[in-house]
Amino acid sequence: MKKDADYLPLTKEESGRNSSIIIEYNGDISLPFSNKPDLVYADTKEEALAKQVDRYFGEYPYMTNVNNVIKLFENEEYATMFYVCFDKNNKKVEGFVACKFEIKIFNGKKQYALTTVSSSEARGQRREKFEDTLHRMIPLYDYLAEFSIVEGNRFFYGTTDSEKIKTLKIEGQSPTEVIEYTCLGKPEYFWYYENIISDKPSSEFEIEIDE
């Protein structure tokens, strides 16, 4: 688990690996590896999180607390939620969680099963320069498409404390949305591209941002 809120994360299963990840984009954004969990359905997203606390959150069970939903995407098949969580036992840390659910209808009622999680913990320490983070993480952007609720979309996202994010252009395109929220009492920005349009792998994306 990364200990910095300025990040473009891996899913929890992959974040513990030491090997390098290489993704070649050929028009297919399916993951080169997929360790699908057993699906455990619940009436709500929050209940679905709680049912998988051991698998996905380990020593950070407070990260199942959905204290502030930053963005929610949902259709008939999937839901993806980005939220902030607080640790009531430690006011100096906050968590940021991205999670995806599969949706099924059982007996006429919508049910959610957690399938993918990425999490990060902010502690207020000095952070990497925003521009450096963007360039360092671009090879992983295509990997983040796992969080899209529309198959085939090249979705990716990130967080930063820099207002420069509002001037970001990747492949000449601005983020779909930039949402301001609070992290440890200070402004933070969640940004995402719902579907970047490009025929290049993300490692070759052109990034522009105001100095």
Buried (B, 14 or more C-beta within 10 A) or exposed (E): BBEBBBBBBBBBBBBEEEEEEEBEBEEEBEBEEEEEBEBBBBEEBBBBBBBBBEBBBEEBEBBBBBEBEBBEBBEEEBBBBBBBBBBEEEEEBBBBBBBBBBBBEEEEEBBBBBBBBBBBBBEBEEBEEBBEBBEEBBBBBBBBBBBBBEEEBBBBBBBBBBEBBBEBEBBEBBBEEBBEBEBBEEEBBBBBBBBBEBEEBBBEBEEEBEE
